[in-house]
Amino acid sequence: MPKSTRPAWVEIDLKQLRRNFAIINQDKGENLGIISVVKDQAYGHGAVQITRMALESGAKYLAVATLDEAIELRENEIAAPIFIFGERTEEELKLCVEYNFTICVNDSAQAQRLAALGPGKKIPVHIEIDTGLSRHGVRWTEALKVIEAIANIEHLELEGVMSHFAMSDELDKTFALQQLERFEKVLSQIKQLGIKVKYLHMCNTGGYLDLPQAHFDLVRIGILPLGVYPSQVCRRIDGLKPVMSVKARIAVIRGLERGDYVGYGLRYRAASDRKVAVIPLGYGDGYPRVRNQGEVLIHGKRAPIIGGNAMDAMMVDITEIPETKSWEEVVLMGKQNGEEIDVHEIAKLKGTVSYDILSGWRARLPRVYL
């Protein structure tokens, strides 16, 4: 496929990504391992590229959400252990064994069927303890008998026991601590039965930052190496910076006379003569479908979006930036001359979270790796 010449793109700074991993390695405990979560194309950054950097930086494990995501990594010669979150269909189990993936198995009947697929080998599995998220896993009150049954199945290796916080990155840790207490109670019961487990893990990025008492053997971090924090109130680490920027070039500059309208639905009417730049990027690329909201950076200055942005274009008022020329660079997310529009600012426009914005930039926006 020829290199894209589209004047709109997502830029990924791999040098900053390497620095971020180095900073996290300095911040964490020496023996604490990292599961690098690269699901949904590493939150829109490119799973293969982020995976390679994570492994170079010492990640012990990779984690994804779907079988297809895991296979993509294997087919790009990623030999590291890959963990798949969630539940698997019966049809998927055979492929998981064939590709040597690690999966969660949360009931003994499915564990027996999985074991039957791999005679002569030990298939690694993890069990998820649902301590309060009420999503995947076996409820903590029922976990012990399931763990005991799976631990005794020939051809399976109970490699890990995990849980997942429902709210780890907010100031109120009351429920997170209750979940931790439930998890530790199950772990104590496992220990009394003499069951040995190689990896215990509970923390996502929020848990890693704010709940060091819950680190155990591994932490599962996804957006932190990408330089993005999961909330506005969780702990900060000096030096971490975002690695993703979204940029475009101005396609057209035009004048408006007083009373002219801009865009579909006539959502903006010029109150005076104005100068407008058309940017060839819209909601079809993942930018929120806003009307007279949001800003972009041109020459390090903020230019307001006017009218309703379209699927493939948006218009910005550049009257106060008269030096602007066609095909000059515009920053929609990222830094320019000391000014910054971060992912949280764009998420606020859409009424969503940073994860949604990062993973929502569409595939038709080419990724450029620096």
PEQUI-V705679 format. One record per residue. N is the residue number from 1. PSI is psi in degrees with one decimal (999 if undefined). OMEGA is omega in whole degrees, -180 to 180 (NA if undefined). Layout:
# PEQUI-V705679
N_PSI_OMEGA ; N_PSI_OMEGA
This chain:
# PEQUI-V705679
1_128.5_-179 ; 2_153.0_179 ; 3_134.9_-177 ; 4_141.3_175 ; 5_11.2_-178 ; 6_134.4_-179 ; 7_43.7_174 ; 8_135.9_-173 ; 9_164.5_172 ; 10_129.0_-177 ; 11_130.2_-180 ; 12_121.6_-178 ; 13_95.5_-178 ; 14_-27.1_178 ; 15_-41.8_177 ; 16_-35.8_177 ; 17_-43.4_178 ; 18_-42.5_179 ; 19_-40.6_-180 ; 20_-44.0_178 ; 21_-40.8_-180 ; 22_-39.7_179 ; 23_-42.0_179 ; 24_-39.8_179 ; 25_-34.1_176 ; 26_-30.4_-176 ; 27_-34.5_-173 ; 28_164.9_175 ; 29_150.3_-174 ; 30_-37.3_-176 ; 31_2.7_-179 ; 32_123.6_180 ; 33_157.0_-180 ; 34_128.5_164 ; 35_113.3_-180 ; 36_113.9_-177 ; 37_114.5_-176 ; 38_29.5_179 ; 39_162.2_180 ; 40_53.2_180 ; 41_45.3_-179 ; 42_52.1_178 ; 43_42.4_175 ; 44_-0.2_-176 ; 45_-14.3_-176 ; 46_105.8_-172 ; 47_-44.2_-175 ; 48_-45.0_-178 ; 49_-42.4_-179 ; 50_-37.3_178 ; 51_-46.7_-178 ; 52_-41.3_179 ; 53_-38.6_179 ; 54_-43.2_-179 ; 55_-39.6_175 ; 56_-28.8_-177 ; 57_5.6_171 ; 58_6.7_179 ; 59_137.0_-179 ; 60_-30.4_-171 ; 61_157.7_171 ; 62_153.5_177 ; 63_138.2_177 ; 64_176.7_-176 ; 65_-19.1_-177 ; 66_158.0_178 ; 67_-40.6_-180 ; 68_-39.8_178 ; 69_-40.4_-180 ; 70_-42.8_-180 ; 71_-38.7_178 ; 72_-41.4_180 ; 73_-45.8_179 ; 74_-42.4_-177 ; 75_-10.0_172 ; 76_26.4_172 ; 77_33.2_173 ; 78_109.4_-175 ; 79_-6.9_-176 ; 80_159.6_176 ; 81_134.7_180 ; 82_125.7_-180 ; 83_133.2_179 ; 84_121.5_178 ; 85_160.1_169 ; 86_-161.3_-176 ; 87_153.4_180 ; 88_144.5_174 ; 89_165.1_178 ; 90_-36.8_-179 ; 91_-30.5_-178 ; 92_-25.8_-174 ; 93_-44.0_-177 ; 94_-42.6_180 ; 95_-35.1_178 ; 96_-39.9_178 ; 97_-43.9_-178 ; 98_-40.1_-178 ; 99_1.3_179 ; 100_47.8_175 ; 101_155.7_174 ; 102_130.8_-178 ; 103_166.7_173 ; 104_133.8_173 ; 105_121.2_-171 ; 106_10.5_170 ; 107_148.3_-171 ; 108_-29.2_-180 ; 109_-45.4_178 ; 110_-35.4_179 ; 111_-39.2_178 ; 112_-41.6_180 ; 113_-36.8_177 ; 114_-43.7_-179 ; 115_-34.3_-179 ; 116_-17.7_-179 ; 117_-11.8_-174 ; 118_51.2_178 ; 119_139.4_180 ; 120_-0.1_178 ; 121_162.5_176 ; 122_115.1_-179 ; 123_121.4_-180 ; 124_134.1_176 ; 125_155.1_171 ; 126_152.8_174 ; 127_130.4_178 ; 128_126.2_176 ; 129_117.1_176 ; 130_104.9_-178 ; 131_9.1_177 ; 132_-9.0_178 ; 133_-26.7_179 ; 134_48.1_177 ; 135_-97.6_177 ; 136_164.4_172 ; 137_172.1_179 ; 138_134.8_-177 ; 139_140.3_-174 ; 140_-29.4_-179 ; 141_-14.8_-177 ; 142_6.4_-169 ; 143_-35.5_-169 ; 144_-45.6_-178 ; 145_-33.0_178 ; 146_-45.1_-180 ; 147_-44.2_-179 ; 148_-41.3_-179 ; 149_-45.8_-177 ; 150_-35.6_-179 ; 151_-22.6_-177 ; 152_7.0_180 ; 153_125.3_178 ; 154_147.2_179 ; 155_-0.5_173 ; 156_143.1_173 ; 157_113.4_176 ; 158_87.7_-173 ; 159_-33.6_-174 ; 160_152.7_170 ; 161_131.6_-173 ; 162_166.8_167 ; 163_179.2_-175 ; 164_130.0_-180 ; 165_145.5_174 ; 166_-25.9_-178 ; 167_89.0_-176 ; 168_-13.7_-173 ; 169_12.7_176 ; 170_167.7_-178 ; 171_-36.1_-179 ; 172_110.8_-178 ; 173_13.4_-174 ; 174_-50.4_-176 ; 175_-35.4_177 ; 176_-42.1_180 ; 177_-32.9_176 ; 178_-40.6_176 ; 179_-42.9_179 ; 180_-41.4_179 ; 181_-41.3_179 ; 182_-42.2_-179 ; 183_-46.5_-178 ; 184_-31.8_178 ; 185_-43.2_178 ; 186_-42.4_180 ; 187_-38.2_178 ; 188_-39.9_179 ; 189_-38.6_177 ; 190_-44.2_-178 ; 191_-40.0_180 ; 192_-28.3_178 ; 193_-5.0_179 ; 194_17.8_179 ; 195_125.0_-180 ; 196_134.8_-180 ; 197_132.9_-176 ; 198_-44.3_-174 ; 199_129.3_169 ; 200_132.1_180 ; 201_141.5_-177 ; 202_-27.4_-169 ; 203_131.4_162 ; 204_-165.5_-177 ; 205_-44.4_180 ; 206_-42.1_178 ; 207_-40.4_178 ; 208_-44.4_-176 ; 209_-40.7_-167 ; 210_-8.6_-175 ; 211_67.0_-177 ; 212_-25.2_179 ; 213_-8.8_-179 ; 214_14.3_-176 ; 215_-38.0_-177 ; 216_-131.4_-174 ; 217_-34.4_-175 ; 218_149.8_170 ; 219_145.2_-177 ; 220_105.3_-178 ; 221_134.5_-180 ; 222_-63.9_-173 ; 223_-16.2_-177 ; 224_-48.1_177 ; 225_-19.6_178 ; 226_-1.0_175 ; 227_20.1_-178 ; 228_135.5_179 ; 229_147.7_-176 ; 230_-17.2_178 ; 231_173.0_-179 ; 232_-9.0_-172 ; 233_-4.0_-178 ; 234_166.7_-178 ; 235_143.2_176 ; 236_150.9_176 ; 237_121.7_-177 ; 238_133.3_172 ; 239_-18.6_179 ; 240_132.1_179 ; 241_150.2_178 ; 242_144.7_179 ; 243_-10.7_-178 ; 244_134.6_169 ; 245_154.0_175 ; 246_125.1_-173 ; 247_163.5_176 ; 248_174.3_174 ; 249_145.0_-177 ; 250_125.0_-177 ; 251_-38.1_-174 ; 252_143.1_169 ; 253_131.1_-177 ; 254_160.1_178 ; 255_151.3_174 ; 256_140.9_171 ; 257_155.5_179 ; 258_128.5_179 ; 259_-11.7_178 ; 260_147.4_175 ; 261_162.0_177 ; 262_124.9_169 ; 263_171.3_179 ; 264_142.4_175 ; 265_0.9_177 ; 266_46.5_-175 ; 267_-11.3_180 ; 268_135.7_176 ; 269_126.6_-175 ; 270_127.6_178 ; 271_-12.1_178 ; 272_174.8_177 ; 273_133.3_-176 ; 274_165.6_175 ; 275_131.5_-172 ; 276_140.7_173 ; 277_137.8_177 ; 278_124.9_-178 ; 279_126.0_-173 ; 280_60.6_180 ; 281_134.8_-177 ; 282_-157.7_-176 ; 283_-17.6_174 ; 284_-11.6_177 ; 285_-5.8_179 ; 286_-4.8_176 ; 287_140.7_-179 ; 288_145.0_180 ; 289_83.3_-175 ; 290_164.0_174 ; 291_115.9_-180 ; 292_37.1_178 ; 293_153.4_175 ; 294_163.0_-178 ; 295_161.1_171 ; 296_167.1_180 ; 297_127.7_175 ; 298_125.1_-175 ; 299_32.6_179 ; 300_9.3_179 ; 301_153.3_-178 ; 302_125.0_177 ; 303_123.9_-176 ; 304_141.2_174 ; 305_132.8_-180 ; 306_150.6_-177 ; 307_-173.3_177 ; 308_128.2_-180 ; 309_147.1_-174 ; 310_-178.5_-179 ; 311_-35.7_-172 ; 312_2.1_-175 ; 313_156.1_171 ; 314_157.0_-178 ; 315_138.5_179 ; 316_148.8_-179 ; 317_117.0_-179 ; 318_20.2_-178 ; 319_-37.2_-178 ; 320_3.6_178 ; 321_66.9_-169 ; 322_-18.2_-179 ; 323_-3.3_-177 ; 324_138.9_179 ; 325_159.6_177 ; 326_145.4_177 ; 327_12.1_171 ; 328_157.9_-175 ; 329_138.2_177 ; 330_138.6_176 ; 331_119.7_177 ; 332_-31.5_174 ; 333_123.4_-178 ; 334_-162.9_-176 ; 335_150.4_172 ; 336_119.7_178 ; 337_42.5_175 ; 338_-14.8_177 ; 339_149.1_-176 ; 340_139.2_166 ; 341_112.6_-176 ; 342_172.4_-175 ; 343_-31.4_-180 ; 344_-33.8_178 ; 345_-41.0_179 ; 346_-37.7_178 ; 347_-36.3_180 ; 348_-35.5_178 ; 349_-34.7_-176 ; 350_-8.0_-177 ; 351_42.1_-177 ; 352_-162.0_-177 ; 353_166.0_-177 ; 354_-36.4_-179 ; 355_-41.9_-177 ; 356_-42.3_-180 ; 357_-47.3_-177 ; 358_-45.6_-176 ; 359_-6.3_-175 ; 360_-7.0_176 ; 361_124.8_-169 ; 362_161.8_-178 ; 363_-22.6_-178 ; 364_-12.0_171 ; 365_112.6_-178 ; 366_145.2_175 ; 367_130.1_178 ; 368_122.6_-177 ; 369_124.9_-179 ; 370_999_NA
